Amino acid sequence: MNDQNSSDILLEDINHKLAAILEGQASLAGVPAQLQQIDNRLMSLEGDVKVVKAAITDFSQEQQAHGARLDRLETA
């Protein structure tokens, strides 16, 4: 193999690798928008979880109060 053939083979290999890199980069183009959508959905879920926690805490306190009232009625 002469130097020209070696250079041609190396250039072809580099071109192929660069094409693969560009193809991979193009497939990642929509990722930031998808991440933003996921972040928005997580923020919404976070708010929902806080509401559910508050409701459960309130319900638990009401149940404890009812239990205390029942205990007082049973001992009376």
C-alpha positions as CSV (number, residue, x, y, z in Angstrom):
1,M,0.0,0.0,0.0
2,N,1.3,3.4,-0.8
3,D,0.9,6.6,1.2
4,Q,-2.0,7.9,-0.9
5,N,-4.0,4.7,-0.4
6,S,-3.3,4.7,3.4
7,S,-4.4,8.3,3.6
8,D,-7.6,7.6,1.6
9,I,-8.5,4.7,3.9
10,L,-7.9,6.8,7.0
11,L,-10.0,9.7,5.6
12,E,-12.8,7.3,4.7
13,D,-12.7,5.8,8.2
14,I,-12.7,9.3,9.8
15,N,-15.6,10.4,7.6
16,H,-17.6,7.3,8.6
17,K,-17.0,8.0,12.3
18,L,-17.9,11.6,11.9
19,A,-21.1,10.7,10.1
20,A,-22.0,8.3,13.0
21,I,-21.3,11.1,15.5
22,L,-23.6,13.5,13.6
23,E,-26.3,10.9,13.4
24,G,-26.1,10.4,17.1
25,Q,-26.1,14.1,17.8
26,A,-29.2,14.5,15.6
27,S,-31.0,11.8,17.6
28,L,-30.4,13.8,20.8
29,A,-31.8,17.0,19.5
30,G,-35.2,16.6,21.1
31,V,-33.9,15.5,24.5
32,P,-33.8,18.9,26.2
33,A,-37.5,19.5,25.4
34,Q,-38.4,16.1,26.6
35,L,-36.5,16.7,29.9
36,Q,-38.4,20.0,30.3
37,Q,-41.7,18.1,29.9
38,I,-40.7,15.5,32.4
39,D,-39.6,18.3,34.9
40,N,-42.9,20.0,34.5
41,R,-44.8,16.7,35.2
42,L,-42.7,16.0,38.2
43,M,-43.4,19.5,39.6
44,S,-47.1,18.9,39.1
45,L,-46.8,15.5,40.9
46,E,-44.9,17.1,43.7
47,G,-47.8,19.5,44.3
48,D,-50.3,16.6,44.2
49,V,-48.2,14.6,46.7
50,K,-48.2,17.6,49.1
51,V,-52.0,17.8,48.9
52,V,-52.4,14.1,49.5
53,K,-50.0,14.3,52.5
54,A,-52.0,17.2,54.0
55,A,-55.3,15.3,53.5
56,I,-53.9,12.2,55.1
57,T,-52.6,14.2,58.1
58,D,-55.9,15.9,58.5
59,F,-57.8,12.6,58.3
60,S,-55.5,11.0,60.8
61,Q,-55.9,13.9,63.3
62,E,-59.7,13.7,62.9
63,Q,-59.6,9.9,63.4
64,Q,-57.6,10.3,66.6
65,A,-60.0,12.9,67.9
66,H,-63.0,10.6,67.2
67,G,-61.1,7.8,68.9
68,A,-60.6,9.9,72.0
69,R,-64.3,10.9,72.0
70,L,-65.3,7.3,71.8
71,D,-63.0,6.3,74.6
72,R,-64.5,9.1,76.8
73,L,-68.0,7.9,75.9
74,E,-67.3,4.3,76.7
75,T,-65.8,5.2,80.1
76,A,-68.7,7.4,81.0
